[in-house]
Amino acid sequence: MDPYTLLCQYSLRFPQELLWIEVSTVTREDLLLIYKGQTSSLMQGTPADEYVSLWDPDYQIKRIDRIKAPYNPNQPVILESGITLERLAERLKTV
C-alpha cells in the first residue's frame, strides 16, 4: 500500500484521531492534516474540491504525529509523536 493510502485508511479507521504529517520534496515543505480520509495543508492553500489531491508522489515523510480529535490548534492533545508508517500499518492490522 502506498504511504498516502495507508495514512488515509488509518484516519478512516480511527476517526477519534487526526494525523499531523510533515513532508518535503527537494523544492518545498508542507504540513498536512489528515482526518477521516480528508487532507488539508497548513502551509499552502487547500482546494475547495476534495478530489484535488494535495499529496505529491515525491513527498518524503519527515514526521507523523497522532493527535486527538477534535483538533484544537491552541491546545493539541498529542497521542503519539514521531510514529512510523510501519507502526501505523501494524495498528491497522491489529485493532
C-alpha positions as CSV (number, residue, x, y, z in Angstrom):
1,M,0.0,0.0,0.0
2,D,1.4,3.4,-0.9
3,P,2.0,5.8,2.0
4,Y,-0.9,8.2,1.2
5,T,-3.4,5.4,1.0
6,L,-2.1,4.0,4.3
7,L,-2.5,7.3,6.0
8,C,-6.0,7.9,4.7
9,Q,-7.1,4.3,5.6
10,Y,-5.7,4.8,9.1
11,S,-7.6,8.1,9.5
12,L,-10.8,6.5,8.4
13,R,-10.3,3.6,10.8
14,F,-9.5,5.8,13.7
15,P,-11.9,8.8,13.4
16,Q,-11.1,9.9,17.0
17,E,-7.6,10.9,15.8
18,L,-6.1,13.0,13.1
19,L,-2.6,12.7,11.6
20,W,-0.2,15.6,11.5
21,I,2.3,14.9,8.8
22,E,5.5,16.9,7.9
23,V,6.5,16.2,4.3
24,S,9.1,17.6,1.9
25,T,10.4,17.4,-1.6
26,V,13.6,18.8,-2.9
27,T,11.9,22.2,-3.5
28,R,9.3,22.5,-0.8
29,E,7.9,21.5,2.6
30,D,4.4,21.2,3.8
31,L,2.4,20.3,6.9
32,L,-0.6,18.2,6.2
33,L,-3.5,17.2,8.5
34,I,-5.4,14.0,7.5
35,Y,-8.8,13.4,9.3
36,K,-11.4,10.9,8.2
37,G,-9.7,10.5,4.9
38,Q,-9.6,14.2,4.1
39,T,-6.3,16.1,3.7
40,S,-5.7,19.8,4.5
41,S,-2.5,21.7,4.1
42,L,-1.4,24.1,6.8
43,M,1.2,25.8,4.6
44,Q,-0.5,26.0,1.2
45,G,-4.0,26.6,0.1
46,T,-6.3,23.6,0.4
47,P,-8.5,23.3,-2.7
48,A,-12.3,23.5,-2.2
49,D,-12.6,20.5,-4.4
50,E,-11.9,17.5,-2.2
51,Y,-11.0,15.4,-5.2
52,V,-7.9,17.5,-5.9
53,S,-5.0,15.7,-4.2
54,L,-2.6,17.5,-2.0
55,W,-0.3,14.6,-1.9
56,D,2.8,14.8,-4.1
57,P,4.2,11.4,-5.1
58,D,7.7,12.8,-4.5
59,Y,6.9,13.6,-0.8
60,Q,9.2,12.3,1.7
61,I,7.6,11.9,5.1
62,K,9.7,13.6,7.8
63,R,7.4,13.1,10.8
64,I,4.0,11.7,11.7
65,D,2.1,12.6,14.9
66,R,-1.2,11.2,16.1
67,I,-3.4,14.0,17.5
68,K,-6.7,13.6,19.4
69,A,-9.7,14.8,17.5
70,P,-11.3,17.2,17.5
71,Y,-8.2,19.2,16.8
72,N,-7.7,22.4,18.8
73,P,-4.6,24.3,17.4
74,N,-4.3,26.2,20.7
75,Q,-4.2,23.0,22.8
76,P,-3.5,20.0,20.7
77,V,-3.5,16.6,22.5
78,I,-0.7,14.6,21.1
79,L,-1.3,10.9,21.4
80,E,2.0,9.8,19.9
81,S,4.8,11.7,18.3
82,G,7.2,10.6,15.6
83,I,5.2,7.4,14.7
84,T,6.4,5.5,11.7
85,L,4.3,4.3,8.7
86,E,5.2,0.7,9.8
87,R,3.7,1.3,13.2
88,L,0.5,2.8,11.7
89,A,0.3,-0.3,9.4
90,E,0.6,-2.6,12.4
91,R,-2.2,-0.7,14.3
92,L,-4.4,-1.1,11.2
93,K,-3.9,-4.8,11.2
94,T,-4.3,-5.4,15.0
95,V,-7.1,-3.1,16.1
